[in-house]
Amino acid sequence: MVSGGDADTAVTDDTSTFQLGLDDLKRRGSALLVVGSVPTELYSRASKQMLGAPDEPRRRLLVLNDSTPLDDRLDVDIQRTTEWTRVVRYGSLERSAAASPSPSTAVPSAVDACERRVGGGLGQLGAALANDVTEFDTLAGGLSPAELRVAFDCLPSLLSRYDRDHVFRFLHVMTTHIRSRNGMVHVWSPGEREGEVNRLFEPLFDAVVELDVEGSEARQRWHLRQKDVSSGWFPLES
């Protein structure tokens, strides 16, 4: 896959159905669950591709943990201004909402002007992301299909602090809001597709992207749930 939904090199028994499904994901907005028991570096490579190449006019929103270097998740050639790129750091969940900046008062990071920290609970995080999406839509004068690309890395952190029902509802609201603006969001959930957590959350998503390593080769496989069609394994490009 090259740029968030382009899997032209995929192998499948029904190529036409698979390609139509990919085109539909980009046209109407979509949510992708990215899974796999692989090094984080491989997910970072896949996510960069899903966020789009630097020369593509995308509005990018990344929701990252505190420990994630931004250059590992965002191509250095991508314009890092709040008009085009926003990075939310949501790692210090133990701090109360009163002790953390609100979405409207979050202080940009000294490292990068497009970064800010959001604290508080799931409600505060959801409100911050919804505000970013709405502002991107206003800046664009109406987002084009697949113009908005969202990467959400914090699912494991949320599951360590909240029960699964609360996280399920949060993901449902977030993915619905992004789809409503014809955006594409991908959510990282380490572990096998058949794992209990991933089986619980899969119905919220339009497709599941499996990452794997065979020998020295990183690879991926896509499952389009609505079309009930899957690709074969194909290389994850560097």
QUIDA-V77212 format. One line per field, one symbol per residue. ss: DSSP state (H for helix, E for strand, L for the rest). A space follows every 50 residues. Layout:
ss: ???
This chain:
ss: LLLLLLLLLLLLLLHHHHHHHHHHHHHHLEEEEEEELLLHHHHHHHHHHH HLLLLLLLEEEEEELLLLLHHHHLLLLLLLLLLLEEEEELLLLLLLHHHL LLLLLLLELLLLLLEEELLLLHHHHHHHHHHHHHHHHHHHLLLLLLLEEE EELLHHHHHLLLLHHHHHHHHHHHHHHHHHLLLEEEEEEEELLLLHHHHH HHHHLLEEEEEEEELLEEEEEEEELLLLEELLLEELLL
